[in-house]
């Protein structure tokens, strides 16, 4: 089982999202920590970024994260609408 770690900007992003979508995103993140294989169709590795980032699709929102396999930690980098979230990674 993985542990979640949020960067400061990701927590700010989550607070800006309306309450209904926050609940759905939190449920998906809990599923991600327990068994990432359940969400494998919604996870893709991001190309063209400097880091080793992945994205989790949750409706119109995207959760950008980095996975540290050895420590079993998932670091949430950004959370946002699909039209905006990728611009902050460049």
C-alpha positions in Angstrom: 0.0 0.0 0.0 1.3 3.4 -1.0 1.4 6.6 1.0 0.2 9.9 -0.4 2.3 13.1 -0.1 0.9 16.4 -1.4 3.0 19.3 -2.5 1.8 22.6 -1.3 0.6 23.7 -4.7 -1.5 20.5 -5.1 -3.3 21.2 -1.8 -4.1 24.7 -3.0 -5.4 23.3 -6.3 -7.6 20.8 -4.5 -9.2 23.5 -2.3 -10.1 25.6 -5.4 -12.2 22.7 -6.9 -15.8 22.5 -6.0 -16.8 20.1 -3.2 -18.5 17.5 -5.3 -15.4 17.0 -7.5 -13.1 17.1 -4.4 -14.9 14.0 -3.0 -14.5 12.1 -6.3 -10.9 13.0 -6.6 -10.2 11.9 -3.0 -11.9 8.6 -3.6 -9.8 7.9 -6.7 -6.6 8.8 -4.7 -7.5 6.3 -2.0 -8.1 3.7 -4.7 -4.7 4.6 -6.2 -2.9 4.1 -2.8 -4.6 0.7 -2.2 -4.3 -0.9 -5.6 -3.0 1.2 -8.6 -3.9 -1.6 -11.0 -7.6 -0.9 -10.6 -7.1 2.5 -12.2 -4.6 1.4 -14.9 -6.9 2.6 -17.7 -7.0 6.1 -16.3 -3.2 6.4 -15.7 -0.7 7.4 -18.4 2.9 8.5 -18.2 3.4 12.1 -19.4 5.7 12.7 -22.3 7.7 15.9 -22.8 8.2 16.7 -19.1 11.5 17.0 -17.2 10.3 14.6 -14.4 8.9 11.1 -14.3 5.3 12.2 -14.1 2.0 10.4 -14.5 -1.5 11.6 -14.8 -4.7 10.2 -13.3 -7.9 11.1 -15.2 -10.8 11.9 -12.9 -13.7 13.2 -15.1 -12.6 16.6 -16.4 -9.9 16.9 -13.9 -6.3 15.5 -13.9 -4.1 14.6 -11.0 -0.4 14.8 -11.9 1.8 12.7 -9.7 5.2 11.1 -9.3 5.6 7.6 -8.1 8.5 6.5 -5.8 8.5 2.7 -6.0 11.2 2.0 -3.4 9.6 4.1 -0.6 6.0 3.3 -1.7 5.1 7.0 -1.9 2.9 8.8 -4.4 3.7 12.5 -4.6 0.8 14.6 -5.9 2.3 17.5 -7.8 -0.8 19.3 -9.3 -4.5 18.9 -9.5 -6.6 20.8 -12.0 -9.0 21.0 -15.0 -7.7 19.2 -18.1 -7.4 22.4 -20.0 -5.1 24.1 -17.5 -3.1 21.6 -15.5 -0.5 20.7 -18.0 0.7 24.3 -18.5 2.2 24.5 -15.0 4.6 21.5 -15.7 6.7 23.1 -18.4 
